[in-house]
Amino acid sequence: MAQTVDQMFSNPGDELAVTQAWESFLNGQTRSAGALRTLVDVSWQRCAEANVDPNRRAGPTPVSEQDLYLLRERRRDLLEASAPVMACARDYLAETGALMALADAQSAILSTEGDSPALSLAEHIQLVPGTRWSEHLCGTNAIGTALAVGQPVQIHSAEHFCAGIKRWTCSATVVRHPADGEIIGVVDVSGLSSTFNRQSLALVVTTASRIENRLVMAEMERRYRLLDVAMAPWSAAGRDAVVLFDRRGCPIKASEHAQIAIADAGGALDLASVRSVPAFSAASMRRGVGHAQLPAWIRAEWIEPLVVKGEHLGTLLVMRSSQGRARWAAPPAAERQPLALAPATPPELASFSHVLTEDPAMLELIQRAQQLARSKVPVLLQGETGAGKEEFAKGIHGARKGSYVALNCGGLSRELLASELFGYADGAFTGARKGGMVGKIEAAHGGTLFLDEIGEMPLDMQPQLLRVLEQGELYRLGDNAPRRVDFRLVAATHRDLRQEVAAGRFRMDLYYRVAVTSLRIPALRERPGDIALLARHFLERFRREQGQVPEPLAAPVLAGLLAYSWPGNVRELRNVIEGAVLTCPEGLSREDQLQLDPGLFADLQAPAPGGVLGDEDGSVASMAEGEERLIARAVAASGGNLTLAARRLNIAKSTLYAKMRRYGLSRDGIAGAVTGAVRGAVAGRLSVLGE
Ligand SMILES: Nc1ncnc2c1ncn2[C@@H]1O[C@H](COP(=O)(O)OP(=O)(O)OP(=O)(O)O)[C@@H](O)[C@H]1O
């Protein structure tokens, strides 16, 4: 149960009353008549039931060096994720009289950092690595009590159960694993009572959340590699039922008939659950007891550990259907029901002829996309705006039967996006179209749904999409009858979705669904060879459209194009060439006939004057940050004219509004943030533009 704020913090002013309550408690008066916070009262009851010695002077003797090494090895992920945070604690807790401790879920301290005198004092009570601080051993204390209640707790002075630690004050909270919420550790800040302050609790909560964010990043990285490694054996499994487990033994992906196959084999494994199956965990596989521990229905030859460079990333369970055709073996395509899963695209139907490129990396990417088109796994396309993500989506859909339906999740209001995506029932809301509306998901049934800018989807809408992807069922808004849908999902984003997950803006479970496989489309500046190819193509196309005779690409024009960084990628190149063809019907021979706007975008790469809109070192920390800065700069450079800014950014004005809302940017705020130096630069640019 969540605590109220009053219950959360200790109050040193209650010290005397708490001491008296403790004495009464020891004298057998179990109820402390309101002098104690409930959290402490209940904890004391637990201590009494566990026969904790109230006269205990310190924690138990720490485990041996070797056992401590093993404990630390077992929780290497936690230690790695917390290393930078603990390193900071060394500096920011210096001379504060406080220390920070990191413990595992069994309350054993794995490491401590902080103020040196505090660390020395802590040795007197065994608040040191290798000691367990559970309530059962040490009575009420922040580490043990946080583990007991799974919440942030502050335990001050007399609130401790054991006499020997009543001179101390401590705050702690648990660290949970991002995949399933399991408690994997505790962060604690402790010091002598005189160091009490309420902020210690905030410090441990923020520290724990920083550690959890780093755990998310590490977990995503691992899963990413796991999915990559599993792709080949997964495809090789053909019609066999397959389940992929991560290193913790959690099932993360299963073929469509896996659940039936498990039931047929006499197993009881719920694939919809995120709970781990210990027999499949890397730890039990590593100990070599995995096979021995396997439930009887699993044959040892079905297990395929996925190990890369000694690291056990996960395990594949391939349930071979060799004896005749088992019930779960996927039927050949011809036998399938029309409403069964969307047919995979035969390779020859995946067409990429419209994607012009001579770049070796792009050609390789096209080959990979062609392979992916054969399966129906979701594909995530990543790349900068205008790089050609949608062209790839169309290529993957190819000539597959069924429609190609595209929807941009950015730039639409929440409500509009929901009705566009899921459709709505007749009379679902005022102004709803009579007879209801078919949403894009339903429209893509049997075909391909391309969700552009999926990273912009509001967080609270994401579970709805996840449910559709997991269950193949959709509810139109205002409707309570489910509709079966089967489509191939291709999603695109210019964001780093893993960072979005870490920042809490994108759900991890949805990420795993949409990013089963991903392709990164390189930016145009990373493939200079394509600049000439595409420029020639667009020049010929637009001149033809204008009824002009074709002309070769003049060397000075090409030089200008090659010198530019193309932040808007192929779309920008197309626009620049189209603009030049329209304004120069006499032909293109000089670089200055191209309307390139390097200044606006160059600011992105160069250090921002005064560091106001950029990092001090001029680097761009993330795509989202880059976008935010780009928008801020465009608005600033457009003198706050949002129509002009949207045009410069090559996006719809509604998209610009939505993005500004998302980043909390306001026209006035941006104007105010621009330093004199930026103002000078902007003014210079505006005067050049005649504004
Ligand atoms: N390799 C290519 N060959 C020919 N045209 C291309 C190529 N790549 C992109 N284009 C063209 O560039 C424009 C932008 O491409 P596309 O819409 O696929 O980019 P995107 O990455 O999806 O952009 P956004 O993220 O802004 O939606 C389109 O007009 C597309 O036809």
The ligand as an SDF file (V2000), in Angstrom:
LIG
                    3D

 31 33  0  0  0  0  0  0  0  0999 V2000
   16.5530    6.2600  -52.4470 N   0  0  0  0  0  0  0  0  0  0  0  0
   15.5780    7.0640  -52.9160 C   0  0  0  0  0  0  0  0  0  0  0  0
   15.3260    7.0880  -54.2210 N   0  0  0  0  0  0  0  0  0  0  0  0
   14.3810    7.9170  -54.7160 C   0  0  0  0  0  0  0  0  0  0  0  0
   13.6480    8.7440  -53.9590 N   0  0  0  0  0  0  0  0  0  0  0  0
   13.8500    8.7320  -52.6610 C   0  0  0  0  0  0  0  0  0  0  0  0
   14.8180    7.8840  -52.0680 C   0  0  0  0  0  0  0  0  0  0  0  0
   14.8010    8.0850  -50.7510 N   0  0  0  0  0  0  0  0  0  0  0  0
   13.8590    9.0080  -50.5080 C   0  0  0  0  0  0  0  0  0  0  0  0
   13.2900    9.4080  -51.6530 N   0  0  0  0  0  0  0  0  0  0  0  0
   12.2670   10.4420  -51.7920 C   0  0  0  0  0  0  0  0  0  0  0  0
   12.4970   11.4000  -50.7660 O   0  0  0  0  0  0  0  0  0  0  0  0
   11.2920   11.8060  -50.1680 C   0  0  0  0  0  0  0  0  0  0  0  0
   11.3300   11.4860  -48.6960 C   0  0  0  0  0  0  0  0  0  0  0  0
   11.3730   10.0780  -48.5270 O   0  0  0  0  0  0  0  0  0  0  0  0
   10.5350    9.3260  -47.4010 P   0  0  0  0  0  0  0  0  0  0  0  0
    9.1830    9.9600  -47.2560 O   0  0  0  0  0  0  0  0  0  0  0  0
   10.6070    7.8900  -47.6460 O   0  0  0  0  0  0  0  0  0  0  0  0
   11.4170    9.7390  -46.1450 O   0  0  0  0  0  0  0  0  0  0  0  0
   11.1550    9.3890  -44.6120 P   0  0  0  0  0  0  0  0  0  0  0  0
   12.4600    8.9370  -44.0700 O   0  0  0  0  0  0  0  0  0  0  0  0
    9.9930    8.4800  -44.4830 O   0  0  0  0  0  0  0  0  0  0  0  0
   10.8310   10.8380  -44.0550 O   0  0  0  0  0  0  0  0  0  0  0  0
    9.9510   11.2390  -42.7360 P   0  0  0  0  0  0  0  0  0  0  0  0
   10.6550   10.6560  -41.5720 O   0  0  0  0  0  0  0  0  0  0  0  0
   10.0400   12.7380  -42.7340 O   0  0  0  0  0  0  0  0  0  0  0  0
    8.5850   10.7310  -42.9460 O   0  0  0  0  0  0  0  0  0  0  0  0
   10.1850   11.1040  -50.9170 C   0  0  0  0  0  0  0  0  0  0  0  0
    9.7230   11.9570  -51.9170 O   0  0  0  0  0  0  0  0  0  0  0  0
   10.8850    9.9060  -51.5370 C   0  0  0  0  0  0  0  0  0  0  0  0
   10.2500    9.5370  -52.7350 O   0  0  0  0  0  0  0  0  0  0  0  0
  1  2  1  0
  2  3  1  0
  2  7  2  0
  3  4  2  0
  4  5  1  0
  5  6  2  0
  6  7  1  0
  6 10  1  0
  7  8  1  0
  8  9  2  0
  9 10  1  0
 10 11  1  0
 11 12  1  0
 11 30  1  0
 12 13  1  0
 13 14  1  0
 13 28  1  0
 14 15  1  0
 15 16  1  0
 16 17  2  0
 16 18  1  0
 16 19  1  0
 19 20  1  0
 20 21  2  0
 20 22  1  0
 20 23  1  0
 23 24  1  0
 24 25  2  0
 24 26  1  0
 24 27  1  0
 28 29  1  0
 28 30  1  0
 30 31  1  0
M  END
$$$$
